Amino acid sequence: MNELNKALTEIAIVTGQTQQEVAKLGEEYNKLAYQMGVTTNEVARASVEFLRQGLSQEETMKRVQVATEYAKISSLDFNKAAEILTATTNSMNVDIERAADVFSALGDATATGADEIGIAFQRVGGSASALNLEFEKVASWIAVLSSRTREGAATVGK
């Protein structure tokens, strides 16, 4: 409970909301946590990270939900999943749902995982964007390389 209170206090500081307004958010976080099968504290901690990026509450809730789903699918911890998806959305200017869906679909379609594709993409996203490469093409190249070579994600992403 203390950890949840700490996270809600951080949210109040980051957003400038009152404790009463943040308490209402806590109720929303509890509902989302129940739906996602995680703790309310995990949702609140995740929200802090996204709110620090200057995102709206609506966008934050969307990103928390998608990142939690991606973390479960890819067997990554939430922080790593959120980091990968944030890097992808920022570097390639794609929606977080699109990024998670592409990584998951390619992981299912090839002999690699959504986690490996995301980790490798995190390494090449900036270069791919600078070269105006299409997000799906780059992700599919990573998936094919990873599945054929069975090299680690860090190596494929070089």
C-alpha positions in Angstrom: 0.0 0.0 0.0 2.9 2.4 0.8 4.3 1.8 -2.7 1.0 2.6 -4.3 0.7 5.7 -2.3 4.2 6.7 -3.3 3.4 6.2 -7.0 0.2 8.2 -6.7 2.1 11.0 -5.0 4.6 11.0 -7.8 1.7 11.2 -10.3 0.3 14.2 -8.4 3.7 15.9 -8.6 4.3 15.1 -12.3 0.8 16.1 -13.4 0.0 18.9 -10.9 -3.2 17.2 -9.9 -4.6 17.3 -6.4 -4.6 14.2 -4.1 -8.4 13.9 -4.7 -7.9 13.8 -8.5 -5.1 11.3 -8.2 -7.3 9.2 -5.9 -9.8 8.9 -8.7 -7.0 7.8 -11.0 -6.1 5.2 -8.5 -9.6 3.7 -9.0 -9.1 3.7 -12.8 -5.7 2.0 -12.2 -7.3 -0.6 -10.0 -9.9 -1.5 -12.7 -7.2 -1.7 -15.4 -5.0 -3.8 -13.1 -7.9 -6.2 -12.5 -8.5 -6.5 -16.3 -4.8 -7.1 -17.0 -4.1 -9.5 -14.2 -1.5 -7.3 -12.5 -1.3 -5.3 -9.3 -2.6 -1.7 -9.0 0.8 -0.7 -7.9 2.3 -2.0 -11.2 -0.2 0.0 -13.2 0.5 3.1 -11.1 4.3 2.7 -11.4 4.0 2.3 -15.2 1.8 5.3 -15.4 4.4 7.4 -13.7 6.9 6.5 -16.4 4.6 7.4 -19.2 3.3 10.6 -17.6 6.9 11.8 -17.2 7.1 11.6 -21.0 4.4 14.3 -21.1 1.6 12.0 -22.3 -2.0 12.6 -21.5 -3.8 10.4 -19.0 -5.7 8.8 -21.8 -2.6 8.0 -23.8 -0.8 6.8 -20.6 -3.6 4.3 -19.9 -3.5 3.1 -23.5 0.3 2.6 -23.3 0.2 0.9 -19.9 -2.4 -1.6 -21.3 -0.4 -2.3 -24.5 2.9 -2.5 -22.7 1.5 -4.9 -20.1 0.0 -7.1 -22.9 3.3 -7.0 -24.8 5.3 -7.9 -21.6 3.1 -10.9 -21.0 3.3 -12.1 -24.6 7.0 -11.6 -24.9 7.9 -12.8 -21.3 9.7 -9.5 -20.6 9.3 -7.5 -17.4 7.1 -4.5 -17.8 9.9 -1.9 -17.7 11.8 -3.6 -20.5 8.6 -4.0 -22.6 7.7 -0.3 -22.0 11.3 0.8 -22.9 11.2 -1.2 -26.2 7.8 0.1 -27.2 8.6 3.7 -26.3 11.9 3.5 -28.3 10.0 2.1 -31.3 7.1 4.6 -31.2 9.6 7.5 -30.8 12.1 6.4 -33.4 9.6 5.2 -36.1 6.6 7.5 -35.2 4.3 4.5 -35.1 1.4 3.8 -32.7 2.3 1.7 -29.7 -0.4 -0.8 -30.6 1.0 -1.2 -34.1 4.5 -1.8 -32.7 3.3 -4.4 -30.2 1.1 -6.1 -32.8 3.8 -6.3 -35.4 6.4 -7.7 -33.0 3.9 -10.2 -31.7 2.7 -11.3 -35.1 6.2 -11.7 -36.5 7.3 -13.6 -33.4 4.4 -16.0 -33.9 5.1 -16.4 -37.7 8.8 -17.1 -37.4 11.1 -19.1 -35.2 11.9 -16.2 -33.0 10.0 -14.3 -30.3 8.3 -10.9 -29.9 10.9 -10.1 -27.3 13.9 -10.7 -29.6 12.3 -8.7 -32.4 11.6 -5.8 -30.0 15.1 -5.8 -28.5 16.8 -5.9 -31.9 14.5 -3.2 -33.2 15.3 -1.0 -30.2 18.9 -1.0 -31.5 18.2 -0.2 -35.1 15.0 1.9 -34.9 16.9 5.3 -35.0 18.9 4.3 -38.1 15.9 2.8 -39.8 14.0 6.0 -39.3 16.9 8.2 -40.5 16.9 6.1 -43.7 13.1 6.4 -44.1 12.7 2.7 -44.0 9.2 1.2 -43.4 8.6 0.0 -39.8 7.1 -3.4 -40.9 9.9 -4.1 -43.4 12.6 -3.5 -40.8 10.8 -5.6 -38.2 10.3 -8.4 -40.7 14.0 -8.3 -41.7 14.9 -8.7 -38.0 12.5 -11.6 -37.6 13.9 -13.4 -40.6 17.5 -12.9 -39.6 16.8 -13.9 -36.1 14.9 -17.1 -37.0 17.4 -18.2 -39.7 20.6 -17.4 -37.8 19.3 -17.9 -34.2 21.7 -15.1 -33.2 20.8 -13.2 -30.1 18.6 -10.1 -30.4 21.6 -7.8 -29.6 23.6 -9.3 -32.4 20.8 -9.1 -35.0 20.2 -5.5 -34.0 23.7 -4.4 -34.8 
